[in-house]
Amino acid sequence: DYEVDEKKRTVGVLEPGIEKVEDYLGIDNLYESANTPLISFLNNSIKALALFKRDTDYVVMNDEVMIVDEHTGRILVGRRYNEGIHQAIEAKEAVPVKAENQTLATVTLQNYFRLYDKLAGMTGTADTEAAEFMSTYKLGVVPIPTNRPMIRQDKPDLVYKNETAKFAQVVEDIAVRHENGQPVLVGTVSVEKSEYLSRLLSKKGIKHEVLNAKNHAREAEIVARAGRLGAVTVATNMAGRGTDIMLGGNAEFLAVQDLKSRGLDPVETPDEYEAAWEETYEAMKEKVAVEGAKVVEAGGLYVLGTERHESRRIDNQLRGRSGRQGDPGESRFYLSLTDDLMRLFQQGAAEAILARTNFPEDMPIESGLVTRAIRSAQSQVEARNAEMRKNVLKYDDVLNRQREAIYTDRRHILEGDDIADRVKHFVEDAIGAVV
């Protein structure tokens, strides 16, 4: 009835599907001018069904569809898909359908940043995008050496035939590390995958925490404990960037929790809280130092990725949670030939590898062809995304001239300039255009 291209994220209704819709709606021709709105509704409905996945692209909370940022794993509060897609997803999930947002003004991020006279920034993953920074913003990238030597061990990827075999080995690896007292941070690509792995760990009897868009309220607590002895944390990209996981735990957070457990609150009992703070904090620092030394002996934080992301930057950000400030640590990615990245961008290579290999499912595939296929898939996606950003910017550069003219007038009005002459010109121009 319809076809779907996941790679291009497009859908198309086939002739049998059109006939079914016409029969269902009791109309002769779906493509008559009077039925034009129905075509958009139909396409959006198929996109909502086939391309937008619950607990991956969005979550449903309190009878509301909330978008999940694919790069950060966080909920984009107040954001809605445009062009009727959000309403189609709401109908799919049987939650109240809200009116579509009205867009009053738009600007690309690139042209927004160009509004500033000077631009600068700092990030741990700029080097891979140095060429784009130069072409778009005329900004050079300067690598800064680490404060202390980085001694984290980045182990080679382990690739399995399918996802089931991959996650089975992931659970076994986590179990061994957990038994040895080494804290483990497991990176997943979606809420759905994080919950799936959580169920597998629960079956194995491994105590763990899950950090995803659904329980973001506990983020500070989960991150503060993620570096403790034997801790296992399953997380989406929320924990993959800008998160400082301290070996042994976060002394300040643990002190706050201890005081709360004793009924002390900085607002309700400020004097008692202040009096007990210093002693409690010092005690927690000692406790964390002792536990941190044991974690170092166990090998430091072990970062385990369960899938390669479309961008190498996100993979590097996840790895970067371990081995901070000269601490020991390890990282490794577990992959399968059925992961989305391989399925969408290297399907031919994946099928060729599967046809050549007769390995048992629980044995990793070690092949230069696999490594090259993964690198090629990521390079393809990065090149495609860079080209999309480049094309969007080209279109927006045309609009940007109009935007600058409108914003200049707006600024003059808001800053209180004498606008009598300006209004007079507006009136004359408007009359001249009509007469």
N, C-alpha and C positions, 0 to 999 in steps of 0.2 A: 504493500500500500504506500510505503514511503521509503526513502533511502537516507542514510546518515553518513556523513564524513566527519569522523571524530577529529582527524588531524586538522582539517580546515574549520571545524566546528560549524558546519552547515547542514541543512536538511533540504530535502526536495520531495514533494508529493507526486506520486506516480498516478497514471490514469485510473487504475482500479480504485485507488484511494479517493480520488476526486469523485468518481461515480458513487462510492459509498456515502461520501459527505453530502452529495446532492440528493441522494435518496433519503438520507436521514433528515435533512433539513426541508425536504419537499420543494426543491427549486430545480429549474431546468438547466441553468448555466451558472456555475460558481463564479465565472470570470466576467459576468455582466457588471457594468459600472455600478449598479445599485448594490451589488454584493461585495464591492471592493474591501470594506472593513473585515469581512469574514475571512478573506485570504490571509490577512495579517494575524487574525485570531488563530487560524488553523496552523500556520507556520510556527507561531509562538508556542502553541500547545505541544507540537511535536518536539520542538527544542527543549521545552521544560521536561518532557518525558524522557527524551533520549540523551540529551547533552548535559543537563544540570542534575547532579546527583546529590541526594541528601547525605549529610555528614561528610561531604567532600567539598562541594561548592557552597553549601549553605547548611544551616542547622535550623530546626524549628523549636522555638522556646516561647512559652506563654502565648501560644496561638499566633505566633509571628514568625515569618520567614526572615532569617538574618544571614547576610552574606559573610562568608569566611574568606579572609584574604589568603590567596594561595601561597604568598611568599612568607607571611609572618604567622599564619595560623590563627590570627585573632579575628574576632567579630568586628565588622565595620558598622558600628552603631550609627543608625540614622541613614545609612546608604541603601539605595534600592536600584535594582536593574532598571534600565530604561526601555523605551519602545514596547511596553506591554509585557516584557518577559517576566517581570516580578509578579504581575497579576496572574499570569499563566501558572507560575510555580505555586502561588497561593491557592489557586483552584485545584491544582494537582494534589496538594497536601491537605485540602479540605479545611483551610483556615479562612477567616474573614478576608475578603478581597478589598484592598484599599485603593483609593483613587491614585492615578499615576502622578508622580511629581511633575511640577511645571518648571522647566529649566529656563532661568532668566538670563544667565550668562555662563559661558564656558571658556576655559583656557587650558592649553596643554601644560604639563609640568615644565617642559623645556622653556616655553615662552614666559611662564610665571617666574622661573628663576632668572630669566634674562631681564626682568624688570628691575633687578638690583644692579647698582653700579659696580659692585664688587662681589665676587663669588669665591668661596673657599669651603672646604669640608674635610672631614676626617672619617675614615672607615677602614676596616681591616681587609676589605675585599675590592679595592679600587683598581688594583694592577691589571686584573683580567679585562677590565673595560677601559683601559687607558686610551685606546684609539677613539672610542666614542666620546669620551670626555673632551678630547682635543677637537674633534670635528664639530661637536654641538656647542660647546661652551668656550673653546679655545683655552682650556685648562690643562696644564701638565699634571702628571701624577708623580709624586716623589715618595718612594718607599722609605720608611723609617725603621732602622734596626730595632729588634726587640730589646727591652730593658735588661732581660736576662736570657741566656742561651735557651732555645726551645729544644727540649729533649723528648718530646712526645714521639712515640713510635706509630707511624701510619702504616698499618698492615695492608697487603694487597687484597683486592676484592675477592670474595668467594661467590661464584655464580652457580645457581642450581637450575634444574630443568623447569621446575614450576614453583608457584608461590607456596603451595602446601609444604613441599620439601624444604623450601627456604625457611619458612617460619618454624618448622620443626627443629631445624638446626640452630636457629636464633634462640629458641627457648632452651636448648641444651647448653649453649654457650653461656647464656645468662645464669643458668642454674649453677654452673661450675664457678663462675666469677662471684656469684652471690655467696656460695659456700665458702669461698676463700676470703670473704670480707671486702672484696673490691667493689666500690660503688659503680653502678652502671647507668648511663643515660642512653635510652633507646630512642632514636629519631624515626618518626613515621611521617608519611606524606599527607595524611588526612585523619579526621576524627574517626571515621569508619575503621581505618586500619589500626589506629591506637586502641580502639575498643575490642577489636578482633584479637590483637596480641594480648590484651589484658585478660581476656577469657582463657586463652591458652596458658598464661602464667598462673591464673587462679586454679586451673585444673591440675597443674604441676605442684600446687601448694607453695608458690613463691610469693611472698608478701611484696607488694609494690604500690606505687602511686601513679595515677594517670593525670597528665596535664594537657588539656585541650580546650577548645573554645567553649565547651559546655560547662567547665568548672574553673573558669579563669579567675573567679573570686578567691580561690585558694592558691593562686600562683606564687605569691611571696612565701607562703609556708612551705610549699612543695619544693621550690628552688632552694630555700634555706636548708632543707634537710637532704637535698640530692647528693651532697658530697660526704655524707656520713657513712660509717662502716657498714658495708653490706646493703646499702640503699639501692633500690631498683626504681628508676623513674622512666615511665613510658610517656613520650611527649610528641606533639606535632611541632611545627616550626616555631611555636611560641617560645620554646626553650633553646632554639637553635641560633638565636642572635641577641646580642646585647645582654646576655645573662652571665653573671659571675657566680659560678658554682665553687664554693670554698671547700677544700678538703677538710673533713672533720665537722663541717657545718658552719653556719653563720652565728657567731657568738652573740651579736647584738640582737638578732631575732629570737634566739633561744632564751636570752635574758628577759625579753619582753614577754614571751610565752610563759616563762616561769613565774614572773610577777603576776600575770593575769590569773594563773592557776591558784595563786595565793589570795586572790580577791583584791589585788591592788590595781588601780586604774589611774592613768595620768590626769584624767579629767575629774573623776569623782573623788579620788583620794590623792591629790597632788603632793601633799607633804610627806605622807607615808611612802608614796611611790619614789619620790626623790631621795628619801633617806635610805631606801633599800637598793636603789639602782646601782650605785658604785660597787658595792660588795657582790651583788648578784652578777653583774657584768664581768667582774674580775674572775669570779668562780667559773663562769661559762667560758671565758677565754682560756683558762687552764684546762678545762674539760675538752674543749675543741682542739687545743694544742696536742694533748695526749692522743685523742682519737685521730687527729690529722696525721700524726707520726705513724700510727698503725695503718692508715690508708695508704701512705707513701710506701710502706713496706709491702703492701698488697699490690702495688703497681700504679697507684693513682686512679684518677677517673677514667673509666673505659667508655668511650663513645661508640655506640653501635648503630649504624645507619641501615635501615631495612629496605631502602630503595634510593636510587639516584634521582636527583631532582633535574628539572629541565635546565637549570643554570648551575654551573660549577661554583658560582659565588655562594649559593645556598649550602652546597655540600661543604665548602670551606668554612662557612660560618658554623655549621654543626660541629665539624672537627675542632674548631677553635674554642669550644667549651672546655676542652681538656688541654693540659699542658700549659696553663696560664702562669705567668710570672715564674717560669723555670721549674714548675712542678712536673713530676713524672706523669705519664698518661699514655693511653693507647687509643687508636681508632681503627675501625674496620667497617666496610660496607658489605652487607649480604644482599645479593641480587638474584633475580630469576629471569629467564628468557621470556616470561610472560608479563613482566612489569610493563606499566603503561609506556614508559620511555622507549623500550625496545619494540613493543607491540605496534606503536604508532609510527615510529621513525626508522626502525631497522627490522621490519617484519621479515623481509627476504633473508637477511643475514641470520636472524634467529631461527627461521625454518631450516636454513642450510646447516646450521650447527646441530640442531636437533636430529636432522637426517643422518649426519655423520657419526654421532656419538651413541654408544650403547651403554653408557655408564648407568649404574643404579641411581635412583632418584636422590638418595641421601649422600651421594658423592659429588663434591664441587667440580665444575668443569674448568680446567685450566687450559686456556688456549689464547694465543696471541690474537686470533680472529675475534674472540669474545671481547677482549680489551679494546681492540680497534673499533669494533661495532659500537661499544658503549661510548667511547670518545667521539665517534662520528655522529652518534645520535644527539649527544649534548651540543656538539658544534653546530649541527643542523638547526636545532631549536634556538640556540643563541643567535645564529645568523638570521633566522626567520624573524625573531623578536626584534632584533636590531633594525632590520629592514622595515618592519611595521612601524617602529618608532620614528624612523627616518621619513617614511611616507606621510605619517600623521602630522609630523612637523612641517613638511612641505605644504600640505593643505592649510595648516593653521597659520603659516607665515602670511598667506594671502589675507586671512581674516584679521591677522594681528594689526595690519595697518588701520583697518576700520576701528578695531578695538582701542588702539592708541588714541585715535581722534576723539572717540566717545569718552574715554577716560580722562582725556585732557579737559574737555568741556565740563565733565563731572567734577574734576578737581577744582576748576575755577569757581564753580558754583558753591561747592562745599567750603572752600577757603574764604568765601565772603567777598570776592571781587565784585566790582560794580558791574552787574549783569544787565543793566538797562539796555545798553547798546547791543549786547549779545542777543537779547530777546527780540529787539527790534529787527536785527538781521534775520533771526529765525522766522519771524512773521513775514518779512519781505520775501525771503526765499520760498516759503510755503505758498504765498499768494502768487509769486512768479511762476511756480511749478504748475499751478492750476489754470491761471489766466492764459 
